[in-house]
Amino acid sequence: MDKVTKRKRTYETQVGLRLIRDKVIAYLMLYAGPRVEEVERLTLEDVELRSKSGVLHIRQGKRFRERDVPLPKPAQVLLQAWLVEREKLGISHEALFVELRSGGRRLSRRSM
């Protein structure tokens, strides 16, 4: 039986969280249609999840326009999972998507 080290468990946890985060980003852009820059600027306040519906509030879209984008169910489910995992990690940054290794900095466009 192989011995699992603490370092390996930490790495596997980070990979799992990164997969959830990246899948949420892809689902948001696929189902809701925001641009990469708009996803990068999202904060926790911009997400409104209810039991049967959800809305993303895009504050600075194309030509600096604001708009509300409805969230389809597949994107809602994954976004809720990301918010739960994010809360477990204790990330206090206001950005919706953060880097996992650097102490919770906002995820850049290039990283997305």
Stockholm file with secondary structure:
# STOCKHOLM 1.0

chainA/1-112         MDKVTKRKRTYETQVGLRLIRDKVIAYLMLYAGPRVEEVERLTLEDVELRSKSGVLHIRQGKRFRERDVPLPKPAQVLLQAWLVEREKLGISHEALFVELRSGGRRLSRRSM
#=GR chainA/1-112 SS CCCCCHHHHHHHHHHHHHHHHHHHHHHIIIIICCCHHHHHTCBGGGEEECSSCEEEEESSCGGGCCEEEECCHHHHHHHHHHHHHHHHHTCCCSBSSBCTTTTSCBCCTTTC
#=GC SS_cons         CCCCCHHHHHHHHHHHHHHHHHHHHHHIIIIICCCHHHHHTCBGGGEEECSSCEEEEESSCGGGCCEEEECCHHHHHHHHHHHHHHHHHTCCCSBSSBCTTTTSCBCCTTTC
//
